[in-house]
Amino acid sequence: MKLISWNVNGIRACVKNGFMDFFQKEDADIFCLQETKIQEEQIPFALEGYHLYWNFAQKKGYSGTAIFTKQEPLNVVYGIGQEEHDCEGRVITLEFESFYIVTVYTPNSQRGLARLDYRMKWEEAFLSYLKGLDALKPVVFCGDLNVAHTEIDLKNPGSNRKNAGFSDEERARFTEVVNNGFVDTFRHFYPERTGAYTWWSYMFNARTNNAGWRIDYFCVSERLKDQLKDARIYSGIQGSDHCPVGLEIF
């Protein structure tokens, strides 16, 4: 099974910049999106052979997620069941016979960590949600988690220590996710690889210079570890300030 996740930073713009070429070439079984930035009436396509599920933010042009799947799920859940966290369209869960797939767009803590307090509440609620699913059947979750976990997950760790996405608080929360039985699949296969990034600023020629961050992930329940085949970063794919990430699993 091939799974792909991509923060498209606006699906309509990404469609104009090669999204469909990548989508058709990869032919993934499940394709997850974050930061779609659309409302229901703005969906730019229908995809033959796929079931499409969208979660829209109440605020127009903001956030939003989607999952496209070849196999119809048993059940679909939008959000995590907490009104405080479910108005921004950040989570979709599909239930299949033997696992759950969750796509998530984690809130950004923003400049000066202005939204860090909310981010910490979100992290606690989302981990609780994942643990609840995991108690029923294994979980695969993916998306833009807005955190570079360790120093090898970004080009310039020293100068970013107190910035959004690399604060001690955010990194500790991801460590807590791992400690609760979830595997960062890319680091499972490539524990020491450097220069492997999924997001680059539009400023300072960051992508040309590969001055990036690895903030997009596929994570799985520990008991799925032996079924993992490979994890991949599609760093050459343009169309967004993020590149897609992928997972192959038996």
C-alpha positions in Angstrom: 0.0 0.0 0.0 1.3 3.4 -1.0 0.3 6.5 1.0 1.3 10.1 0.3 0.8 13.3 2.4 1.3 16.8 1.2 0.7 20.3 2.6 -0.3 21.9 -0.7 -0.5 25.5 0.7 -3.7 26.1 -1.3 -5.0 23.3 -3.5 -6.2 25.6 -6.3 -2.7 27.1 -6.6 -1.1 23.7 -6.4 -3.3 22.4 -9.2 -2.0 25.2 -11.4 1.6 24.1 -10.5 1.7 20.4 -11.3 -0.4 18.7 -8.6 -2.3 16.5 -11.0 0.9 15.3 -12.7 2.3 14.2 -9.4 -0.9 12.7 -8.3 -1.4 10.6 -11.4 2.2 9.5 -11.6 2.4 8.2 -8.0 -1.0 6.5 -8.1 -1.2 6.3 -4.3 -3.8 4.1 -2.6 -4.4 7.0 -0.1 -3.5 10.6 -0.7 -3.7 13.1 2.2 -3.7 16.9 2.0 -3.2 19.7 4.4 -3.8 23.5 4.1 -6.2 23.1 1.3 -7.5 26.7 1.8 -10.9 26.1 0.1 -14.6 25.9 0.9 -16.9 23.2 -0.4 -18.1 25.1 -3.5 -14.4 25.7 -4.5 -13.3 22.1 -4.9 -11.2 22.1 -8.1 -11.6 18.5 -9.4 -13.2 15.1 -9.2 -10.9 12.1 -9.2 -12.0 9.0 -11.0 -11.4 5.9 -8.9 -11.1 7.7 -5.6 -13.4 8.5 -2.7 -12.8 12.2 -1.7 -13.3 13.5 1.8 -12.8 17.2 2.7 -12.8 19.1 6.0 -13.2 22.8 5.6 -12.2 25.5 8.0 -15.0 27.9 9.0 -12.7 30.8 8.1 -12.4 31.1 4.3 -9.0 30.7 2.7 -7.6 29.1 5.8 -6.4 25.6 6.9 -8.4 22.6 5.7 -7.6 19.0 5.1 -8.6 16.2 2.6 -8.1 12.5 2.1 -8.5 10.7 -1.3 -8.7 6.9 -1.1 -9.2 4.1 -3.6 -10.9 1.9 -1.1 -14.1 3.1 0.5 -13.7 3.4 4.3 -15.9 1.8 6.9 -16.4 5.2 8.6 -15.3 8.8 8.3 -14.8 11.3 11.2 -14.1 15.0 10.8 -12.2 16.6 13.7 -11.4 15.1 17.1 -14.7 15.6 18.8 -13.8 18.8 20.7 -15.5 22.0 19.5 -12.6 24.2 20.6 -10.3 22.4 18.1 -12.7 21.4 15.3 -13.5 24.8 13.7 -10.3 25.0 11.5 -10.8 21.8 9.5 -7.5 20.3 10.7 -8.3 16.5 11.1 -9.9 13.7 9.1 -10.0 10.1 10.2 -10.9 7.2 7.9 -11.5 3.8 9.5 -10.6 0.6 7.5 -10.9 -3.0 8.6 -7.5 -3.3 10.0 -6.3 0.3 10.7 -7.2 4.0 11.0 -5.6 6.7 8.7 -5.6 10.2 10.1 -4.5 13.4 8.3 -3.7 16.4 10.5 -2.6 20.0 10.0 -1.2 20.9 13.4 -1.7 24.6 14.4 1.4 26.8 14.0 2.6 28.5 17.2 3.2 31.7 15.2 5.8 34.4 15.4 7.0 35.0 18.9 5.2 31.8 20.0 2.0 33.9 20.2 -0.2 30.8 19.9 2.0 28.4 21.9 -0.5 28.1 24.7 -3.2 27.0 22.3 -0.8 24.7 20.6 -0.1 22.9 23.8 -3.8 22.4 24.5 -4.1 21.0 20.9 -1.2 18.7 21.4 -2.7 17.2 24.5 -6.1 16.8 22.9 -4.8 15.3 19.7 -2.5 12.8 21.5 -5.5 11.7 23.6 -7.5 11.2 20.4 -4.8 9.1 18.8 -4.5 7.0 21.9 -8.2 6.4 21.9 -8.0 5.2 18.3 -4.9 3.1 19.0 -6.8 1.2 21.7 -9.2 -0.1 19.1 -6.9 -0.8 16.1 -3.5 0.4 14.7 -3.2 4.0 13.6 -1.3 5.6 10.7 -1.3 9.4 11.0 0.3 11.9 8.7 0.5 15.6 7.9 2.2 18.9 8.6 2.9 18.6 12.3 4.6 22.0 12.4 7.6 20.7 14.4 11.2 19.7 13.6 11.8 17.1 16.3 15.6 17.0 16.5 18.5 19.2 15.5 19.1 17.2 12.3 15.5 17.9 11.2 16.3 21.5 10.2 19.3 23.3 8.6 19.8 26.0 11.3 18.9 24.6 14.7 20.9 27.1 16.7 19.3 30.2 15.4 15.8 28.7 15.6 15.8 27.4 19.1 13.0 29.6 20.4 11.1 29.9 17.1 7.8 28.3 16.2 8.3 24.8 15.1 11.5 24.3 17.1 10.7 25.4 20.6 11.5 23.1 23.5 7.8 22.8 24.3 6.8 21.7 20.8 9.7 19.2 20.5 8.9 17.7 23.9 5.3 17.2 22.8 6.5 15.2 19.8 8.8 13.2 22.0 5.7 12.4 24.1 3.9 11.1 21.0 6.8 8.8 20.3 6.9 7.7 23.9 3.3 6.8 23.7 3.9 4.1 21.1 4.0 5.9 17.7 6.9 5.6 15.3 8.3 8.4 13.1 8.6 6.3 10.0 11.2 8.4 8.2 13.6 8.2 11.2 12.8 4.4 11.5 14.4 3.9 8.1 16.9 6.8 8.1 17.8 7.6 11.7 20.8 9.8 11.0 20.2 11.2 7.6 20.7 15.0 7.4 19.6 17.5 4.8 16.2 15.7 4.5 13.6 18.5 4.7 10.0 18.9 3.7 9.4 22.7 4.0 11.4 25.7 2.9 10.7 29.4 3.4 9.9 31.3 0.2 12.6 33.9 1.4 16.4 33.9 1.0 16.5 31.2 -1.7 15.9 28.7 1.1 14.9 25.9 -1.2 17.7 26.4 -3.7 20.1 26.3 -0.7 18.2 23.4 1.0 17.9 25.5 4.1 14.8 23.7 5.2 12.8 21.9 8.0 11.4 18.4 8.2 8.0 19.1 9.6 5.8 16.7 7.6 5.5 13.2 8.9 4.1 9.7 8.6 3.8 8.1 12.0 2.4 4.6 12.8 1.4 2.6 15.9 4.4 0.6 17.2 2.8 -2.7 16.3 2.8 -1.8 12.6 6.6 -1.3 12.6 7.3 -4.7 11.1 4.9 -4.0 8.2 6.8 -0.8 7.1 8.5 -1.1 3.7 9.9 2.4 3.1 9.4 6.1 3.9 10.2 8.8 1.4 10.5 12.6 1.0 9.7 13.8 -2.5 12.0 16.8 -2.2 12.1 17.6 -5.9 8.4 18.1 -6.2 7.4 21.8 -6.5 3.9 23.4 -6.3 4.0 24.3 -2.6 6.5 25.5 0.0 6.2 21.9 1.3 7.1 18.8 -0.7 5.1 15.5 -0.4 6.1 12.7 1.9 5.3 9.0 1.4 5.0 5.7 3.1 4.9 2.2 1.8 3.5 -0.5 4.1 2.7 -4.1 3.6 
